Amino acid sequence: MSFDVFVFDLDFTLWDAGGTWCDATNPPYVWRNNKLLDRSGRWIRLYPDVIAVLEELKKQNKFIAAASRTYEPEWAQDLLKLFDIDKYFDTKEIYPASKISHFKKIRRFFDVPYQHMVFFDDEYRNIQDVSGLGVEAIFVRNGIDLKIVDKFL
């Protein structure tokens, strides 16, 4: 099977927002000593392989999308920009709704069948919902890494 679209959840998949979700952080965000912190000093960090994963996907001409149910879409967008990874995403569905809603829009955007998409998320309920559409849905523990993504290239 050839996968054309790689879709990533954000919280606990691409980043750890100080042990919580980005919508539970306390903006504004600031870089201090090469660490991205919120106003309360919570360290928000990308998982180590995130940039390498995104660069490899782009190198292989894969489409990249974000799908997040966060209640603070603007905060998530800010983090994507602050981490300088916004540029890798062809489309983003970031708003509080079912992942099924996100994937319907992603499918329309790329005009690609669900069977040609792979999705990475840290929540089983999202994995179950999306796999019901025919998407290859992969449970991620402790963030995305190259080893997990390489299996689908």
N, C-alpha and C positions, 0 to 999 in steps of 0.2 A: 504494500500500500504506500502510495506517495502522499505525503502531507504537504499542503501548500500554505496553510494558515496556522500560525502558532499563536495561541491566545493565553494570556497570563492574567491571573488574579494579581492584586497588588500586595495587600497586607499579608504577611507571613509567607508570601511566595516570592516576591521581588525584594521586599524590605521588611525589617522588623522595626516598628515604631516605638521602640523602648518597651517592648513586652506587651504592647496593646495595638489597637487598630489606629490608623491615622486620624479617624474622626474622634478619637478620644485624646488626641494630643492637644497642645496649648500653643497655637501660633501667636505671634509670628516666629518663623524659623530663622536661625542664624548659624552661619559657619563659624566655629571657634576651634582653633587648634586642629584643623582638618576633620572635625566632627560636626555633623549637622545636629543641632539641638533645638528643642522647642523652648518656649519662654520659661518653663519650669525646670529646664536642664535635662530633659529626657533625651537620650541619644537615639537618633533615628538613623539606621544604617542599611545600606544595600547588603544583600548576601554576597559573599566574595566572588561568585562566578557570573553575576548578573550581566555585567558589561561584556564579558567574553561570550556569553550565550547570545546576547543581542547582536553583537558584531558578527558572530559565526552565521547566524540566521540571515543577516543582510548579505553577507558574502555569498551565501548559497541562494540568493534571490527569493527568499521566503517572505511571505507577508506576516506582519506582526500586529497583534491587537491586544488591547487591555480590556478586561471585563471586571468591574468592581462594583459591589453593592454599597459602597460607603455612603454615609449620610452627609458627608462634607466633600462633595466632588471638587470644589475649588482647592481645598487643602491637598487632596491627592494630586491635582494638576500642578500645584506649587511644588510638591515634592518631586514629581517627574522632571520639572524644569530645574530645580535646584541640584538634583543628582545628574543633570545633563543627559538624561536618557529619553526624554520626550521625543527627540529627533528620530528614534528608531521605530516609533509606532506609526503604522499606516492609518489606523483608526483607533478610537478609544470610546468605550461605552462605560462611563463612570457616573453612576447615579443609583439611588436606592430603588432597586427593582429585582425581579427574578433574573437569574442568569439566563433563563430561557429567552426572556425579552432581549437581553444583550446579544445572545447568539442569533436571534432572528434578524437583528439589524446588521450584525457582522456578516451573516450569509448574504443578505441583500447588497451590502457594500462591496464585497469581493465577487459576488456572483459565483460562489464556490459551494458545492454540496457539503453538508455536514461531515460526510465520511472522509473528506480531505482536510479536516481540521483536527488539531490536537490542542487540548486545554490542560493547563496546569493550575491546581488550586490546593489549598490546605484544608478545605472543609468538605467532609464526605457528602453532605446534603447537596452541595453544588456539583460534585462529581456525579452523583446519582441523577440529578435533574438533567444535566447536560449530556450524559451518556445515553439517556433515553431518546435524545434527538438523533443519535448516530455518531456523535463526536467521540473521538478517542479521548477519554478524560482520565487524567493521571493525578493521583493523590501525591502531594508533595509534603514532606516533613522536613522542617528546618531549612526551607528555602530551595529555590531552583539551583541546579548545578549542571555543568556540562555533561556529566555522565548520564544524567536522566534524559536530557534533550538529544544527545547524540543517537540514542536508540531510535529516534524518529526522523533522522536525516538520511 
